[in-house]
Amino acid sequence: MPDGFREEFKRTLGPVVKDEGLLRTIGGRPVTAVGDVTASSVLKAGLKPMLIIVDFGTRRGPLPMGDRDMERVQTYGDRVVNVKNPAAVLTRDLWTAIKDAYARAAMDGTSTRIEVDGEEDLASLPCLIMAPEGSVVTYGVPSKGMTVVTTGKDIKELVVRVLKGCTALDEEGP
């Protein structure tokens, strides 16, 4: 990712909440959780996300496994998809896995856990583009909480515009 676009991606697209504000902010809308700590918080709140994307790390370090909340993350989902995705990159495999997860959720309510070998640091971007309109995509903001973004036309257009400006995307991209 070019340095000039890093600031654009640091901007939050929705309110930042702590665990206790999560249920109130999300309500009964379908949810996607990107990141291990975010997925853990969403599951701990009793929500049933259609999609979680995890890499079993946080802040470029390993997560403490064996923790009850992390066990929920490790076992969540009707199906598990494994993809490779380096830091600061969005691979075709990740785009395809996200697209397929939303298609399955719409078709029969299947929940998916995508396990990333590498980094899921930008995975919220394709989620914001492909998630059903009116659903929620939530992802972590280090040392602050989680951003909760309700998907809609304006958010999708913003993310597509920013992505097209920072990289050449193939046919799997926006």
C-alpha positions as CSV (number, residue, x, y, z in Angstrom):
1,M,0.0,0.0,0.0
2,P,1.5,3.4,-0.9
3,D,2.3,5.6,2.0
4,G,0.0,8.4,0.8
5,F,-3.0,6.2,1.4
6,R,-2.2,5.0,4.9
7,E,-3.8,8.1,6.5
8,E,-7.0,7.6,4.5
9,F,-7.2,4.1,6.0
10,K,-6.6,5.3,9.5
11,R,-9.8,7.4,9.4
12,T,-12.6,5.6,11.1
13,L,-15.8,5.2,9.1
14,G,-18.1,4.7,12.1
15,P,-18.4,5.1,15.8
16,V,-15.6,3.6,18.0
17,V,-17.1,1.5,20.9
18,K,-15.8,-0.6,23.7
19,D,-17.2,-4.0,24.5
20,E,-20.1,-2.7,26.6
21,G,-21.4,-0.5,23.8
22,L,-21.3,-3.2,21.1
23,L,-24.8,-4.6,21.4
24,R,-26.4,-1.2,21.6
25,T,-24.5,0.0,18.5
26,I,-25.1,-3.1,16.4
27,G,-28.6,-3.9,17.5
28,G,-30.1,-6.9,15.6
29,R,-28.3,-6.2,12.3
30,P,-26.2,-8.9,10.6
31,V,-22.5,-8.5,11.6
32,T,-19.1,-9.2,10.3
33,A,-16.1,-9.2,12.7
34,V,-12.6,-8.5,11.4
35,G,-9.7,-9.3,13.7
36,D,-9.2,-11.7,16.6
37,V,-10.0,-9.3,19.5
38,T,-13.0,-7.9,17.6
39,A,-14.3,-11.4,16.8
40,S,-13.8,-12.4,20.5
41,S,-15.7,-9.3,21.7
42,V,-18.6,-9.9,19.2
43,L,-18.9,-13.5,20.2
44,K,-18.6,-12.6,24.0
45,A,-21.5,-10.2,23.5
46,G,-23.6,-13.1,22.3
47,L,-23.8,-12.0,18.7
48,K,-23.7,-14.6,15.8
49,P,-21.7,-13.0,13.0
50,M,-22.2,-14.2,9.5
51,L,-18.4,-13.9,9.0
52,I,-15.3,-13.5,11.1
53,I,-11.8,-13.0,9.8
54,V,-8.9,-13.9,12.0
55,D,-5.2,-14.5,11.9
56,F,-4.7,-15.6,15.5
57,G,-2.5,-12.6,16.3
58,T,-2.9,-9.1,17.6
59,R,-0.6,-6.1,17.0
60,R,1.7,-8.3,15.0
61,G,2.1,-10.6,17.9
62,P,0.6,-14.0,18.9
63,L,-2.6,-14.2,20.9
64,P,-2.7,-16.0,24.2
65,M,-4.3,-19.3,23.3
66,G,-6.2,-21.3,25.8
67,D,-8.2,-18.2,26.8
68,R,-12.0,-19.1,26.9
69,D,-12.9,-16.1,24.7
70,M,-10.3,-17.1,22.1
71,E,-11.6,-20.7,22.2
72,R,-14.9,-19.3,21.0
73,V,-13.1,-17.6,18.1
74,Q,-11.2,-20.8,17.2
75,T,-14.3,-22.9,17.0
76,Y,-16.8,-20.4,15.5
77,G,-18.5,-20.9,12.2
78,D,-20.3,-23.5,10.2
79,R,-17.4,-23.6,7.8
80,V,-13.7,-22.6,7.9
81,V,-11.7,-21.3,5.0
82,N,-7.9,-20.8,5.1
83,V,-6.2,-18.2,2.9
84,K,-2.8,-16.7,2.7
85,N,-2.6,-12.9,2.8
86,P,0.5,-10.9,3.5
87,A,0.4,-7.7,5.6
88,A,-0.8,-4.5,3.7
89,V,-2.1,-6.7,0.9
90,L,-5.5,-7.9,-0.3
91,T,-5.0,-11.2,-2.2
92,R,-7.4,-12.6,-4.7
93,D,-7.9,-15.6,-2.4
94,L,-9.1,-13.4,0.4
95,W,-11.5,-11.4,-1.9
96,T,-12.9,-14.7,-3.1
97,A,-13.3,-16.2,0.4
98,I,-15.1,-13.1,1.6
99,K,-17.4,-13.0,-1.5
100,D,-18.2,-16.7,-1.0
101,A,-18.9,-16.3,2.7
102,Y,-21.5,-13.6,2.0
103,A,-23.1,-15.6,-0.8
104,R,-23.4,-18.6,1.5
105,A,-24.8,-16.5,4.4
106,A,-27.4,-15.1,2.1
107,M,-28.3,-18.5,0.6
108,D,-28.7,-20.6,3.7
109,G,-27.4,-18.7,6.8
110,T,-24.0,-20.4,6.8
111,S,-21.5,-18.7,9.1
112,T,-17.9,-18.6,8.0
113,R,-14.6,-18.2,9.8
114,I,-11.8,-17.2,7.5
115,E,-8.4,-18.0,9.0
116,V,-5.6,-15.9,7.4
117,D,-2.1,-17.1,7.2
118,G,-0.4,-13.7,7.3
119,E,-2.4,-10.6,8.1
120,E,-6.1,-9.7,8.0
121,D,-5.2,-6.0,8.5
122,L,-7.1,-4.8,5.4
123,A,-9.8,-7.4,5.3
124,S,-12.5,-4.9,6.5
125,L,-12.2,-3.1,3.2
126,P,-13.6,-5.9,0.9
127,C,-16.1,-6.7,3.7
128,L,-17.3,-3.1,3.6
129,I,-17.8,-3.4,-0.2
130,M,-19.4,-6.9,-0.3
131,A,-21.4,-7.1,3.0
132,P,-25.2,-6.9,2.6
133,E,-26.4,-3.3,2.7
134,G,-27.5,-2.3,6.2
135,S,-25.4,-4.9,7.9
136,V,-22.5,-4.0,10.2
137,V,-18.8,-4.5,9.7
138,T,-16.7,-4.1,12.8
139,Y,-12.9,-4.0,13.2
140,G,-10.4,-3.0,15.8
141,V,-8.9,0.4,16.5
142,P,-5.7,-0.3,18.5
143,S,-5.9,1.0,22.1
144,K,-9.3,2.6,21.5
145,G,-11.9,-0.1,20.8
146,M,-13.8,-1.2,17.7
147,T,-15.2,0.7,14.8
148,V,-18.8,-0.2,13.9
149,V,-19.7,0.6,10.3
150,T,-23.1,0.2,8.8
151,T,-22.8,-0.7,5.2
152,G,-24.5,1.3,2.5
153,K,-23.9,2.9,-0.9
154,D,-21.8,5.8,0.4
155,I,-19.4,3.6,2.4
156,K,-19.1,1.2,-0.5
157,E,-18.3,4.0,-2.9
158,L,-15.8,5.5,-0.6
159,V,-13.9,2.3,-0.1
160,V,-13.9,1.5,-3.8
161,R,-12.6,5.0,-4.6
162,V,-9.8,4.7,-2.1
163,L,-8.8,1.2,-3.1
164,K,-8.7,2.1,-6.8
165,G,-6.4,5.0,-6.0
166,C,-3.9,2.9,-4.1
167,T,-3.5,-0.2,-6.1
168,A,-4.3,-2.0,-9.4
169,L,-7.1,-4.4,-8.5
170,D,-7.9,-7.5,-10.5
171,E,-11.3,-8.7,-11.4
172,E,-12.0,-10.0,-7.9
173,G,-11.6,-6.4,-6.5
174,P,-14.2,-3.6,-6.7
